[in-house]
Amino acid sequence: MTEPWLSADDIAAHLGVTKDTVYAWIAEKDMPAHKVGRLWKFQTSEIDEWVRSGRAGTADVE
């Protein structure tokens, strides 16, 4: 079974941050995201690996 694609709202809730923080992390911290038309889509496994790798850094964006 394939992993579902999640919205920015879903990923923000998963990480406990605001949607604005998610967009800032895409731009400034290379958060793994895929543009589908005008929307950003995410896979939980990619986001969790990004956080575990330390690339998320500190939460200084909010």
N, C-alpha and C positions, 0 to 999 in steps of 0.2 A: 504494500500500500504506500502511495506517495504522500509525502508531507504536504500539508496545506500551505498555501501562500497567505500571509497575514498582512493586515493593513498597518499603517503607522499608529493608529489608535490602539490596535491590539498589541503591538510591540511595546508601546509606551506603557500600557497597563502591565505587561509581562515584566518589564524592567522597573516599574514603579517611578517613572519620570513623566514629564509632560511631552506632548507631541512636538512642541517647539524644540525641546531638547533633542529628540530623535532627529529632527531635520538638521539641527546644528551639528550633531555627531556625524551625520552623513557627509556634511560639507567639510568639517574640520578634523574629524578623527577617523575617516575612512571606514565608517560603519558599513558592513555588507548590506547592500540594498539593490533592488532591481527595479528600474523604471519601466512601467507598463502603461503606455500612453502618458497621461498626466499624473498617474498615481505611482507611489513607491510601494513595493511589495517586499516582504521579508520572509525568511524561513527561520523558525525558532532555533534549529540546530546550528545555523551559521551565526546567529546572534549570540547564542550561548558560548560557542567556540571563541568568538571575538572577545567576549567579556573575560573568559577564562585565560585567554592569551595575554591579557594585560593591555591590549591596545585601546581599551575603553578609557584607561587612565583615570584621572580624577573627575569629579562632577563639577568642574568649574564653569561649565557652559550656562547653567540655569540662571 
